[in-house]
């Protein structure tokens, strides 16, 4: 690591600890040439994932935007926040582990619906109604019937 004071490239690590949020490692270093101390941070390098929207536009993947959409679907439902966080984290892992640099919004929507189906059926139907742009009551009813058929009519 290059010293910020004298430019010398040799230094030693005096102290190392995780940052407050746990996303980086903070290192206190001492230059072997001028003996001055400085701090460096080590972080994970991530490549940005682009989401391909249905109109063909691309935008950076934003886990907060995903979370907010899921929260809207779960509004006034008995869904604990940790379940929403788990779903967002699982989707994020799937996206990053796919090693693709681009993912379609359709694929993300399908992952959300799959997760919401397990968490809360009402939240699932709410999300699906917006995601699939239900045009009328008959498409809404078809989705409900499909959900009921897949569950065998059982209640959770």
ZIDA-V741840 format. One record per residue. SS is DSSP state (alpha for helix, beta for strand, coil for the rest). OMEGA is omega in radians with two decimals (NA if undefined). D_LAST is the distance of its C-alpha to the last C-alpha in Angstrom with 2 decimals. Layout:
BEGIN
<<SS/OMEGA/D_LAST> <SS/OMEGA/D_LAST>>
END
This chain:
BEGIN
<<coil/-3.10/57.01> <coil/3.13/59.79> <coil/-3.13/61.12> <coil/-3.12/60.81> <coil/-3.05/64.17> <coil/3.12/66.54> <coil/3.13/64.68> <coil/-3.04/65.10> <coil/-3.12/62.41> <coil/3.10/62.29> <beta/3.10/60.23> <beta/3.13/58.48> <beta/-3.14/55.10> <beta/-3.10/55.58> <beta/3.14/52.03> <beta/3.12/48.60> <beta/3.11/45.25> <beta/3.07/41.90> <coil/-3.06/41.71> <coil/-3.11/39.72> <coil/3.07/36.69> <coil/-3.10/36.96> <coil/-3.12/37.56> <beta/3.04/41.25> <beta/3.14/43.87> <beta/3.14/46.76> <beta/2.99/50.10> <beta/-3.11/53.35> <beta/3.06/56.27> <beta/3.14/60.02> <beta/3.13/62.51> <coil/-3.14/64.93> <coil/-3.06/67.70> <coil/3.13/67.69> <coil/3.07/65.46> <coil/-3.10/63.42> <beta/3.09/59.70> <beta/-3.08/56.90> <beta/3.03/53.11> <beta/3.10/51.11> <beta/3.09/47.39> <beta/3.14/45.72> <beta/3.08/42.56> <coil/3.11/40.53> <coil/3.12/41.80> <coil/3.04/39.18> <coil/-3.10/39.91> <coil/3.08/38.40> <coil/3.10/35.74> <beta/3.09/36.29> <beta/3.10/33.64> <beta/-3.12/34.94> <coil/-3.10/33.88> <coil/3.12/33.67> <coil/3.10/37.17> <coil/3.10/38.57> <coil/3.11/39.07> <beta/3.05/38.27> <beta/-3.11/37.17> <beta/3.08/36.36> <coil/-3.12/32.77> <coil/-3.11/31.52> <alpha/3.12/28.44> <alpha/3.11/28.67> <alpha/3.09/28.53> <alpha/-3.13/25.41> <alpha/-3.14/23.80> <alpha/3.09/24.92> <alpha/3.13/23.38> <alpha/3.11/19.95> <alpha/3.12/20.46> <alpha/3.14/21.36> <alpha/-3.07/18.16> <coil/-3.11/16.16> <coil/3.13/18.60> <coil/3.07/17.49> <coil/-3.11/13.88> <coil/-3.13/12.62> <coil/3.14/13.25> <coil/-3.10/15.83> <alpha/-3.12/18.99> <alpha/3.10/19.04> <alpha/3.10/16.01> <alpha/3.12/18.05> <alpha/3.11/21.13> <alpha/-3.14/19.69> <alpha/3.12/18.72> <alpha/-3.14/22.21> <alpha/3.13/23.87> <alpha/3.12/22.31> <alpha/3.13/23.38> <alpha/3.11/26.74> <alpha/3.13/27.27> <alpha/-3.11/26.60> <alpha/-3.12/29.06> <alpha/3.14/31.72> <alpha/3.11/31.38> <coil/-3.13/31.95> <coil/3.05/35.52> <coil/3.10/35.78> <coil/3.11/37.54> <beta/3.11/35.91> <beta/-3.12/32.37> <beta/3.10/31.38> <alpha/3.10/29.20> <alpha/-3.14/27.45> <alpha/3.12/26.50> <alpha/3.12/25.22> <alpha/3.11/23.18> <alpha/3.11/21.60> <alpha/3.12/20.77> <alpha/-3.12/19.19> <alpha/3.10/17.05> <alpha/3.14/16.01> <alpha/-3.14/15.05> <alpha/3.12/13.33> <alpha/3.14/11.15> <alpha/-3.04/9.78> <alpha/-3.05/9.87> <coil/-3.06/8.93> <alpha/3.12/9.07> <alpha/3.10/11.52> <alpha/3.09/13.62> <alpha/-3.11/13.71> <alpha/3.09/15.07> <alpha/-3.13/17.42> <alpha/-3.12/18.77> <alpha/-3.12/19.16> <alpha/3.09/21.02> <alpha/-3.08/23.52> <alpha/-3.10/23.73> <coil/3.09/24.25> <coil/3.11/26.32> <coil/-3.07/24.95> <coil/-3.10/28.19> <coil/-3.07/27.09> <alpha/-3.10/24.40> <alpha/3.09/24.60> <alpha/3.08/23.60> <alpha/-3.14/20.68> <alpha/3.11/19.65> <alpha/3.12/20.24> <alpha/3.10/17.81> <alpha/3.13/15.07> <alpha/3.11/16.08> <alpha/3.12/16.11> <alpha/-3.13/12.58> <alpha/3.12/11.52> <alpha/3.14/13.98> <alpha/3.13/12.85> <alpha/-3.13/9.31> <coil/3.11/11.21> <coil/-3.11/9.85> <coil/3.09/6.68> <coil/3.11/3.78> <coil/NA/0.00>>
END
